[in-house]
Amino acid sequence: MELILYYMPGTRAERIRWILEELDLEYRVETIDLFKGEGQRADYLAIHPLGQLPALKVDGEVMIESGAIVQWLAESVPGSNLAPAPDQPTRCAFNQWMYFVATSLEAPAWEMMLHGRILPDEQAVREIIPFAEKRYAEALGVLENAVKDQDYLVDGRFSAADIMAGYILAWFPGQLVSYPALQSYLARLKQRPAYPHAPAN
Ligand SMILES: N[C@@H](CCC(=O)N[C@@H](CS)C(=O)NCC(=O)O)C(=O)O
């Protein structure tokens, strides 16, 4: 299988890099520097129509959406062990956390990131931030309960859902101060050899 990861450090492409490393797959990295506007290059728009990261090319076919790519790799790579099979009882929890992270956790975190750190003053709507922080804290409370008595989200075993969650939790470590189980959970995830600490290139 030929894999090409369209990547920039710090972006959601880290999720893909993380799972590719967990699965010990070989892949090529194509860096797209969003800060230099490379996402809007015609050749990249032909790969990702929104000019966003990540994209993964698999034997010439392109996939976009980090959650979908993570899930697809977890399910499709033989022997992956990163997603329960559809007929397993733990599949319910797996689906739940994959979607919970992509929606309830990531949406407010992204508002905080966008309006608090990324957008310039003239575009940022700072008034959004307190509400987003409240929604983020509510989602953190749910996740805190989920990892209070187990190491990982799904049946206590590491899965693709932890990759989805760990990437977002690392955005705002300061917000975890009232969530001791999540602090330990994030520390545990960061200790995994496949965790993407340093940029890929
Ligand atoms: N839901 C998409 C979001 C992709 C996304 O927003 N990526 C950011 C980087 S983390 C991006 O490319 N932003 C540049 C832009 O929107 O032009 C996913 O998870 O793949």
Ligand as a Chemical Component Dictionary entry (heavy atoms), coordinates in Angstrom:
data_LIG
# 
_chem_comp.id                   LIG 
_chem_comp.type                 NON-POLYMER 
_chem_comp.pdbx_formal_charge   0 
_chem_comp.three_letter_code    LIG 
# 
loop_
_chem_comp_atom.comp_id 
_chem_comp_atom.atom_id 
_chem_comp_atom.alt_atom_id 
_chem_comp_atom.type_symbol 
_chem_comp_atom.charge 
_chem_comp_atom.model_Cartn_x 
_chem_comp_atom.model_Cartn_y 
_chem_comp_atom.model_Cartn_z 
_chem_comp_atom.pdbx_ordinal 
LIG N1  N1  N 0 -12.696 18.409 9.948  1  
LIG C1  C1  C 0 -11.432 18.526 9.284  2  
LIG C2  C2  C 0 -10.816 19.867 9.675  3  
LIG C3  C3  C 0 -9.564  20.132 8.876  4  
LIG C4  C4  C 0 -8.958  21.478 9.260  5  
LIG O1  O1  O 0 -9.635  22.453 9.599  6  
LIG N2  N2  N 0 -7.623  21.527 9.164  7  
LIG C5  C5  C 0 -6.903  22.744 9.466  8  
LIG C6  C6  C 0 -5.544  22.407 10.053 9  
LIG S1  S1  S 0 -5.680  21.572 11.573 10 
LIG C7  C7  C 0 -6.650  23.494 8.167  11 
LIG O2  O2  O 0 -6.245  22.899 7.210  12 
LIG N3  N3  N 0 -6.884  24.811 8.161  13 
LIG C8  C8  C 0 -6.597  25.632 7.038  14 
LIG C9  C9  C 0 -7.851  26.160 6.399  15 
LIG O3  O3  O 0 -8.952  25.943 6.892  16 
LIG O4  O4  O 0 -7.690  26.813 5.364  17 
LIG C10 C10 C 0 -10.522 17.346 9.673  18 
LIG O5  O5  O 0 -10.599 16.891 10.837 19 
LIG O6  O6  O 0 -9.781  16.862 8.827  20 
# 
loop_
_chem_comp_bond.comp_id 
_chem_comp_bond.atom_id_1 
_chem_comp_bond.atom_id_2 
_chem_comp_bond.value_order 
_chem_comp_bond.pdbx_ordinal 
LIG N1  C1  SING 1  
LIG C1  C2  SING 2  
LIG C1  C10 SING 3  
LIG C2  C3  SING 4  
LIG C3  C4  SING 5  
LIG C4  O1  DOUB 6  
LIG C4  N2  SING 7  
LIG N2  C5  SING 8  
LIG C5  C6  SING 9  
LIG C5  C7  SING 10 
LIG C6  S1  SING 11 
LIG C7  O2  DOUB 12 
LIG C7  N3  SING 13 
LIG N3  C8  SING 14 
LIG C8  C9  SING 15 
LIG C9  O3  DOUB 16 
LIG C9  O4  SING 17 
LIG C10 O5  DOUB 18 
LIG C10 O6  SING 19 
# 
